[in-house]
Amino acid sequence: MNVPHILIIDDEPSVRLILEKTLKGEGYYLESASNGREGLQKLNDRAYDLLLLDLRIGKIDGLQVLKKAREKDEDLVVIILTGHGSIESAVEGLRQGAFDYLFKPAVPDTIRQRVRAGLQHRQEALRRRTMVAQVETLRQALNQLDADSGVSPYPTTSSRFVHSGKLIMDRHHRVATFDEELLDLTTTEFDFLLCLINSSPETISARQLVRQVMGYESEDHEARRIAKWHIHNLRNKIEPNPENPRHIKTIRYKGYLWVSE
């Protein structure tokens, strides 16, 4: 595994020293900058895995650095360094894509723990991005094969890839992506989602879902309870606003409907 590269940007020499001493024994490659301009220059010169960023660092403040850093590498993990009186700024940093924040002065064990969590988050994000790219490459290759053989390039429900709007499902590897983000689906959730798409544009009842996905007949009340739980989880993983779903609709007295945009 490559050595994680970490950049510290803080205008207080004592803070930079504490952070460097705290993280030195963890095996990281460490660099530091004393202001926003210097920090941006280092970010342009080298790729980093994690950024420890003070918000009050002079003319070019931390939020400006955060924006530029995220534009350069959207998977860069940023941990905000802030005082107890600047929590509003830290929250704004989180809104703009920061991973977490630390109050200064932070306990060394807390610093190390947050940095480890941030680096793990980055590795998971990079793995997801790689898997999404592989799924898309395979889908394009399959479409090209279909086109060369005169078969319609649009996947059917019986083909390996099922494509519905922003959703792509790989039936062989049993993985799904939505808007190029890998969905963390359980086996049952994958099957429920596939069943919804296969049934679209028709509504499918809770009993039909349970029968097709789980392989047994159930009473209406039991089927509704089972389906409701899995639909709830799917909405939380797919819908921009699960309380007002756009893709997995409940049709009163009938069941559920997948709607592609």
N, C-alpha and C positions, 0 to 999 in steps of 0.2 A: 504493500500500500504506500502511496506517495505521502511524504511528510506534509501535514497540513500547514498552510501559510496563513499567518495571522498578522493583521496590521492594527496598531493601536494609535488612535488620534486623540490627543488630549493636550491642552495648553499648560497643564501643571506638571512640571518635571517629577515631582514626588509621586503623583498618580501613575505616570508612565513607568517609573522605577518599580513601584509596588506590583503593577500588573506584569511587568517583565520578569521580576523575581518569582512571582507566583506561578507563572506558566513555563518558566525556563526548564524545569525538571520534567515536563510532560512530553518532551520530544518534538515540540513544534518549532517551525521556522518563524521567528518573531522580528518585526520591524515596527518602528514608531515614527510619528510625525507630530509636530507641536502646533500646527494650525491647519485650517481647511485647505489652503492653497498647496502646502507641502503634501498633505494627505492625498489630494486629487492627483498630484503629479506622480506619487508612488502608485496609486491605483491605475494610472495610465501606463506606467512602466512595467508592471507585473500583475499577474493574476493572483488573487487571494481567495482563501476559503471562508475566512471569517474576519469581520471588522468590529473592533471595540471602539465605539465612537462617542466622544463627549459632544453635547449639543452646543455648548457655549465656547466656541474656539476662535472667536474673532470675527473679522469682516465676512468671511465665508463661513456661515454657521453650519452646525451639524446636520440640520434638515436639508440644506442645499447639497452637502456632501452625500447624504443618504440617497437623495434623488439621482444624482449623477452616478453613484456607485451601482445602484439598482438598474439604471439604464444600460450600464456596461455589462453587468452580469446579474440577471434576475434571480439566480440561485445563490448569490452571495449572502451569507448569514451575517446580519448586523445586530449587534447587541448595544443598546444605548446605555451610556453612562450619564447619570443625572443625580442632582441633589434632591433631597426630600421636598424642597419647595418648588421643584420644576416638574411635578408629575404630569401636568397638562401637556408639556412638551414631549415627554416620554410617550404618552398616549397617542399624540399626533404622529410620533415616529412609528409606532405600531401600525397606525392606519396607513402609513406610507410604505409598509412592507418590512419593518424591522422585526426580528425574530423574538426579542425579549429586551428587558431593561434591567439595569443594576443600579441600586442606590450607592452613592459614594459617601463614605468609604465602605467598600464591600469586604466581607470576610473571605479570606483566600480559598477556603473549601467551597464556598458558594460560587466564586469566580470560576474555579476549575470545573465544578459541576455544570454550570450554565454553558461554558465553552464546549464541554464534551457533548452536551445535549444539542447544541447548535451544529456542531460538526456532524453528528449522527443525522440530524435533520437534512443537512446538505447532501450527504451520501444517499439518503433515501430519495430525495428530490431528483438527483442525477440519475439514479437507477430507474425511477419512473419515467423520466424523459427518454432514456435509452429504450425502454420497453415500448413506449408510444411510437418512437421512430421505427422500431423493428416491426410493429404491427402495421404501421402505415406503409412501410416498404413492401411487406408481404401482400397487403391488400392491392397495392398498385401492380405488383408482379402478377397476381392472380387476374386482375382486370385486363392486363396486357395479354395474358395467355388466352383469356376468353375472347378478346377482340381479335387476336390472330386466328383463332379457330372458328370465328363467325358466331360465337355465342354472345349473348347480350352481356355487356360489361357491368351491368348492375347486379349485385349479388342477390340471390333468392334466399328464402329461408332454409333451403336445403343445402346451400353452399357453405363453404368454410367461414366466410366473412358475411356478417349481416350488417348492413349500413343503413341507418335511419337518421337523417339529419346530422346532428353533431355526434351521434352515437355510432361507434363501431364495435362489434362483438366478434371475437375469434372463437368459433365453436370448438376448434381442435385444442387450443391451449386454454380455453375457458377464461379468457381475459376480456375486459371491456374498457374502452376509453370514451370519455365524453368531453367534447371541446378540447381534445388533445391532452386531457388529464386522465391518468390511469385511475379507474374506480376500484376501491377496496371492497370487493363483493365476496360474500360467502357463497358456497356452492348453491344453496337454496335461493339466495337473492339473484344469482346469475340466471338460474332456471326460471324464476318468476319473471324477470325482465325479458328474457327471450320469449317466454310464452305471451307476454303482453304485446310484444312487437309482432310476433307471428299472427296474433289475432287482429291487430289493427288493419283497417279502420273500424272493425267491429268491437263492441263491448264484450268483455269476458266476465262471467260471474265468479264469485269467490269459490263456489263449489267446483267449477270447471278448472280454475287455477290449481286448487288443491289436488284434484284428480290428475291433471296432466303433469304437475310438477312433483307431487309427493306419492302418486300412484295408488291412492285409495279413496273410496267414497266416504263422505262425511255429511253430517247434518248441516243445515244452513247456518245455525248459530255457531257451530264449531268452525266451519269453513270461513265465516266472516271474521271470527277472532284470529284465526291463523293468517288469513290474507291481510288483515288490517295491520298486523305486526310487521310483516315483511314489506308491505307497501310503504309503511311509515319509515322503515330503514332505507328503502330505495329513494324515497323523496329527499331524505336528509343528505344523501350522497350525490344526487343528481340535480335537484331543483335549486335554482337561485334563491327562491323563497319557499321553503317547504309548506308554509302555512297557506300559500296561494299558488298551488302547483300549476305549471304550464304544460308539463309533459305527461304526468301520470294523473289522469282525471278520475274522480269518483262520479259515476253516473247513478243517480239516486234510484234505488230499487232494482238496478240492473247489474252493477259491478264496476269494473275499471276499464279505462280506455287509454292507450298510449297515443299521444299526439306528437308528431314530429314537426319541427319548424324548419 
